């Protein structure tokens, strides 16, 4: 069996970027972090913290990227909305 860390990372990223499964992945990550059952037991010095650190760093970086993308899309929508109403010329014809 060939273990590929990039495939695991890509799977986790795609899971977090999918709005349908995003909250499930976040909750599962937090449960894994607080759970005493880990891939590498936490009672081993340094080695026990490797898997927890990896999960935390992936979770924080992906959630930060998602939040950044949402904020950017929200700010571009608000500037487009503001620009739509600025500089419009209304042609008023007198009633005859």
ABEGO torsion letter per residue (X at the ends): XBBBAAAAAAAAAAAAABAAAAAAAAAAAAAAAABABBABBAABBGAAAAAAAAAAAAAAAAAAAAAAAAAAAAAAAAAAAAAAABGBBBBBBBBX
